[in-house]
Amino acid sequence: MNALEIESNLDRPDDFYESLIDTHRDLTLEQSQLVNCKLILLLANHVGDLDVLRDAMRRARAGIAASDRIQEPERP
């Protein structure tokens, strides 16, 4: 089993962040959420190790209570 890399591992973190922001620019909230879902699935496929992915999901959710979830906008 591979371990999840949690130390900084990006060659150019500022460039990555700028690219991520650009990816979401001019999108609606719904479109941005869809891009995030697609990006997660693409990267999960690249990682390919279910144990590593489960560890990442656990860490990402740590400290976030269910009541803190983003509320869906009300529909007319």
Backbone bond lengths (Angstrom), bond angles and torsions (degrees), N, CA, C in turn:
res aa  C-N    CA-C-N  psi(-1)  N-CA   C-N-CA  omega(-1)  CA-C   N-CA-C  phi
1 M - - - 1.457 - - 1.528 109.38 -
2 N 1.303 116.30 133.99 1.458 122.14 173.60 1.515 109.21 -81.15
3 A 1.313 116.77 154.82 1.455 121.51 176.76 1.525 109.56 -99.03
4 L 1.311 115.98 148.71 1.456 121.18 176.33 1.523 109.07 -69.23
5 E 1.303 116.73 127.54 1.465 122.18 178.01 1.527 107.71 -79.67
6 I 1.335 117.52 113.17 1.465 119.81 -178.33 1.535 112.51 -111.20
7 E 1.318 117.18 -6.28 1.465 120.39 174.17 1.528 108.28 -83.96
8 S 1.325 115.87 156.15 1.458 120.16 179.28 1.525 109.60 -53.26
9 N 1.342 116.16 127.24 1.460 121.02 -174.70 1.526 111.82 -134.46
10 L 1.320 117.19 11.94 1.458 120.93 -178.91 1.517 109.87 -95.10
11 D 1.330 116.14 134.30 1.461 120.40 177.53 1.531 110.67 -62.35
12 R 1.319 115.10 -43.95 1.465 120.78 -175.95 1.530 108.67 -134.63
13 P 1.333 118.10 78.99 1.463 120.73 -174.95 1.521 113.73 -59.72
14 D 1.325 118.26 -36.45 1.463 120.07 179.63 1.526 111.27 -65.61
15 D 1.321 116.95 -39.23 1.469 121.07 177.34 1.518 110.73 -65.71
16 F 1.347 116.36 -40.17 1.457 119.75 176.82 1.522 110.28 -60.87
17 Y 1.333 117.10 -48.19 1.463 120.79 -178.58 1.528 110.59 -60.00
18 E 1.314 116.72 -43.19 1.468 120.52 178.58 1.529 110.66 -61.91
19 S 1.315 117.75 -42.19 1.465 121.32 178.22 1.524 111.31 -64.03
20 L 1.331 116.43 -39.31 1.465 120.44 178.60 1.527 110.88 -64.49
21 I 1.314 116.22 -43.87 1.470 120.16 177.68 1.529 109.87 -63.04
22 D 1.322 117.42 -44.13 1.472 121.46 178.80 1.526 111.37 -60.50
23 T 1.321 116.82 -35.72 1.466 121.18 179.72 1.530 111.04 -60.60
24 H 1.322 116.85 -32.75 1.465 121.76 -176.30 1.533 113.47 -96.16
25 R 1.322 116.08 -8.16 1.465 119.54 -176.31 1.530 111.74 -59.55
26 D 1.322 115.74 135.51 1.470 124.49 176.17 1.525 113.63 67.91
27 L 1.329 118.33 17.23 1.460 121.02 176.26 1.522 109.97 -98.87
28 T 1.310 116.31 151.10 1.456 120.32 171.95 1.526 108.13 -72.09
29 L 1.321 116.85 167.80 1.462 120.62 177.70 1.533 109.81 -58.20
30 E 1.312 116.89 -43.42 1.466 120.77 -179.92 1.531 111.39 -63.33
31 Q 1.314 117.48 -43.67 1.468 121.43 178.44 1.534 110.74 -64.34
32 S 1.325 116.35 -41.16 1.455 120.97 179.32 1.528 111.09 -63.53
33 Q 1.327 117.23 -41.16 1.461 120.97 177.30 1.523 110.83 -64.49
34 L 1.327 117.51 -38.07 1.462 121.34 177.74 1.529 110.82 -65.56
35 V 1.334 116.85 -41.98 1.464 120.23 176.64 1.527 109.87 -60.57
36 N 1.337 116.96 -43.87 1.467 120.04 178.37 1.522 111.37 -59.62
37 C 1.316 117.46 -44.57 1.469 120.95 179.04 1.524 111.25 -61.13
38 K 1.318 116.43 -45.29 1.460 119.84 179.88 1.524 111.42 -64.70
39 L 1.333 116.18 -40.39 1.462 120.66 178.87 1.530 110.92 -63.77
40 I 1.324 116.90 -42.80 1.465 121.10 178.09 1.521 110.39 -59.93
41 L 1.319 117.40 -45.92 1.464 120.40 -178.77 1.529 111.74 -66.16
42 L 1.322 117.40 -38.99 1.472 120.21 177.56 1.525 110.80 -63.96
43 L 1.331 116.88 -45.75 1.464 120.12 -179.18 1.523 111.72 -69.98
44 A 1.340 117.16 -36.11 1.467 120.20 176.81 1.521 110.46 -62.59
45 N 1.309 117.06 -40.85 1.456 120.57 176.99 1.526 110.64 -63.16
46 H 1.324 116.64 -38.84 1.464 120.89 178.79 1.525 111.00 -65.44
47 V 1.336 117.27 -42.50 1.470 121.47 178.88 1.525 109.28 -65.54
48 G 1.334 115.49 -51.16 1.451 121.16 172.64 1.522 117.60 72.24
49 D 1.305 119.60 -2.14 1.466 122.73 -177.30 1.518 108.67 -109.29
50 L 1.334 116.75 109.79 1.457 121.57 -174.60 1.525 112.19 -60.29
51 D 1.318 118.72 -38.47 1.463 120.94 178.61 1.527 111.31 -62.75
52 V 1.313 116.68 -42.69 1.465 120.94 177.87 1.521 110.09 -64.37
53 L 1.320 116.71 -43.00 1.463 120.58 -179.95 1.520 111.46 -64.89
54 R 1.329 117.66 -40.76 1.466 120.43 177.43 1.525 110.99 -64.22
55 D 1.317 117.19 -39.31 1.456 121.14 177.12 1.529 109.99 -62.36
56 A 1.325 116.86 -43.71 1.464 121.35 179.08 1.527 110.89 -62.77
57 M 1.328 117.41 -42.57 1.466 120.50 179.16 1.527 110.88 -64.66
58 R 1.327 116.14 -41.49 1.461 120.36 179.19 1.525 109.98 -62.36
59 R 1.315 116.85 -45.86 1.466 120.65 -179.77 1.528 111.50 -65.41
60 A 1.328 116.87 -39.14 1.458 120.73 -179.13 1.525 111.43 -64.96
61 R 1.319 116.34 -33.77 1.466 120.53 -177.56 1.525 112.57 -87.78
62 A 1.314 118.22 -17.85 1.465 122.33 -176.93 1.527 111.08 -53.76
63 G 1.319 115.16 131.21 1.458 120.76 176.98 1.509 114.71 81.03
64 I 1.307 117.85 3.10 1.464 120.98 178.58 1.519 107.92 -108.29
65 A 1.314 115.41 111.61 1.461 120.78 -179.12 1.525 110.20 -76.46
66 A 1.312 115.47 152.21 1.468 120.49 -179.63 1.522 111.41 -56.62
67 S 1.322 118.27 -33.09 1.462 120.71 -179.00 1.522 112.46 -72.25
68 D 1.337 117.61 -12.12 1.462 121.90 179.62 1.526 112.84 -88.59
69 R 1.332 116.86 2.81 1.457 119.48 -178.11 1.523 111.11 -61.55
70 I 1.309 115.92 150.52 1.460 121.68 175.91 1.515 108.23 -66.97
71 Q 1.305 115.41 128.85 1.453 120.93 -179.92 1.520 109.74 -81.39
72 E 1.329 114.71 138.09 1.462 119.21 176.14 1.533 108.42 -69.31
73 P 1.323 117.38 140.05 1.471 119.04 177.12 1.525 109.91 -64.30
74 E 1.325 114.63 145.96 1.468 118.62 178.32 1.511 109.83 -69.27
75 R 1.295 114.91 140.87 1.466 120.44 179.31 1.524 108.88 -96.91
76 P 1.313 116.03 142.23 1.490 119.43 -179.35 1.503 112.59 -66.64
